[in-house]
């Protein structure tokens, strides 16, 4: 079933075209002002037409500036002012973990983005909860007493967040009673709506959402005494430092990062020290080779493989 | 004699009713713009400090104040993404346009721009409120008295 929030925000021409498609195979919707509407469907990109999907952009549904603006207004309940800080970061998270990536004209003042106006393109990402997708990885992370810190590495759209969510669910539902803290900066892991996670993140999990990782880690460790912290998309020195501090405090961290492969992690700014200090004991590499969530391998802190990749 | 007195009374009552209706109409306009000023003040406060959702602010306001504006807020909330057309029969065309622009502008920009717009609307609504209130003070009660007198005069003329 299509997330109800999409019914609320999308124009009728898009909705009627989407109804022809299977919602469980729909991952992404790319809406461009004046451009052809595209979808990521069954693992590949196609154009959305009034009758379904096509490889030809000429027959695709085209939206206007006004359509894009209306989608944004509906997405924020006609309260753009209330979500401006998120718009400045380039995204908006809706109920059910649906995330809208935003492109438009940025307004700069004193070296910082003040707002984004004249939205030109929206990338609507639809989360898919795959219960059990982390079952094959989890045994390599749990030593019978504690969880090892793990970094999930993959290019965008390969299922990092889905795997993190499932890992959180498994860890937070174990009989050993692990307290799992989800530092959900972009509200994609637990998709908290009205204070409650709308996706399954296990029994013993607490969610701090919508704030920086630095804040969530610092206050979470002080106030919530977690055994494990789960966080998505490490990016930049501040995130890496927050993770290092948490691991040094004796908390296991499940995190993810955008990268082609584990081998290229050292090229990412801020990650050199993390790798050198062997803060993460396990690395899980995912790809889209056989569709999102394909396991390329699990590696130890020396990047030595401890499992083989999924067969073709 | 009784018939004559009844006719005069009837004329006076009818005329007073007309006068009362006119006074009420003028008073409604004063109260309407007063509500608009209060609403913009609430919006400014709630957007500045709480960054509260627009519909939450509007429903909170409607719940606390039963006025013509509350009906318009309900109408706006029923179709917030369409152009708003206020109904108020007592509003002039330019006043309707101002109210329509005000509702249409709500929630369509970042906080700083929204607050700037709201400050401007607040000033405009306050000016309208002051003008209407002044007019009401000047002509409201006089109009009622004059209509009663007019009724009396008509009654006498009929006799």
Interface residues (C-beta under 8 A of the other chain):
Chain A: X70 X73 X74 X76 X77 X78 X79 X80 X81 X82 X84 X87 X114 X115
Chain B: X47 X51 X52 X53 X54 X55 X80 X81 X106 X107 X108 X109 X110 X111 X112 X113 X114 X115
